[in-house]
């Protein structure tokens, strides 16, 4: 099953073959050094990862780690999974 990292605005990264791979990438994106990630399960295939506070940017957006079917079941629009590449 493919896992993706998205948020309320953008497609971030994916597809990953396993949830653990997607979480590892989200933690790298969030520059997380905590021993345990701040992770909340919203459904069977949808997790919300909150990166640590960033003193330089003052905040970081949460990352949604999910499968496409899991996200669609919670009402995320399918267009969120379209990857736009600027030329």
ChimeraX attribute file (.defattr): number of C-alpha atoms within 10 A of each C-alpha:
attribute: neighborCount
match mode: 1-to-1
recipient: residues
	/A:1	11
	/A:2	14
	/A:3	25
	/A:4	27
	/A:5	26
	/A:6	22
	/A:7	17
	/A:8	12
	/A:9	8
	/A:10	15
	/A:11	18
	/A:12	18
	/A:13	17
	/A:14	19
	/A:15	16
	/A:16	19
	/A:17	12
	/A:18	13
	/A:19	20
	/A:20	12
	/A:21	15
	/A:22	22
	/A:23	24
	/A:24	13
	/A:25	16
	/A:26	25
	/A:27	20
	/A:28	12
	/A:29	14
	/A:30	19
	/A:31	13
	/A:32	18
	/A:33	11
	/A:34	10
	/A:35	6
	/A:36	7
	/A:37	16
	/A:38	13
	/A:39	16
	/A:40	12
	/A:41	13
	/A:42	14
	/A:43	13
	/A:44	10
	/A:45	18
	/A:46	23
	/A:47	21
	/A:48	20
	/A:49	22
	/A:50	19
	/A:51	23
	/A:52	18
	/A:53	14
	/A:54	12
	/A:55	8
	/A:56	6
	/A:57	7
	/A:58	7
	/A:59	11
	/A:60	14
	/A:61	14
	/A:62	17
	/A:63	25
	/A:64	27
	/A:65	29
	/A:66	28
	/A:67	23
	/A:68	21
	/A:69	16
	/A:70	18
	/A:71	24
	/A:72	14
	/A:73	13
	/A:74	12
	/A:75	9
	/A:76	16
	/A:77	12
	/A:78	11
	/A:79	9
	/A:80	18
	/A:81	18
	/A:82	9
	/A:83	12
	/A:84	9
	/A:85	5
	/A:86	4
	/A:87	3
